[in-house]
Amino acid sequence: MLMMSTDPGGGRHFGQLYYRYFHQPSLSWWCGVNGNLMGNAVVIFKASKILNKPSYRALAMRQLDWVLGENPFDASCISGVGYNHPSVFRASEFSPPTPVIDGGAFSGPGDSQTICPT
């Protein structure tokens, strides 16, 4: 285990470990974590069935709840589902641009000093 002398979690501890809601703002790149959360939810849900652990199913649901709006921004990241949707990024690489499709998942909130101060 890598032990750090600073607090990369911004005061969020889990035992001797730290956690963040978003990537660190000091990174030169970042994007939202919704894809990671939904992938983790699938694996945790399958583990709940294999190991017969209902508590894992609840944890998987919490991952999906975040994407559906149970987050600090109270924003659903699935187009056409919920409310407070983030603005759609319109790239100029495609002409005509890809339409917004109901059920499409946004990449989710990233991190900056204004969103997640540390």
Sequence and secondary structure as in RCSB ss.txt:
>XXXX:A:sequence
MLMMSTDPGGGRHFGQLYYRYFHQPSLSWWCGVNGNLMGNAVVIFKASKILNKPSYRALAMRQLDWVLGENPFDA
SCISGVGYNHPSVFRASEFSPPTPVIDGGAFSGPGDSQTICPT
>XXXX:A:secstr
    SS TTSS EETTEE  SS  TTSS     HHHHHHHHHHHHHHHHHHT HHHHHHHHHHHHHHTT STT  
  BTTSSS        SSSSS     TT B       TTTS  
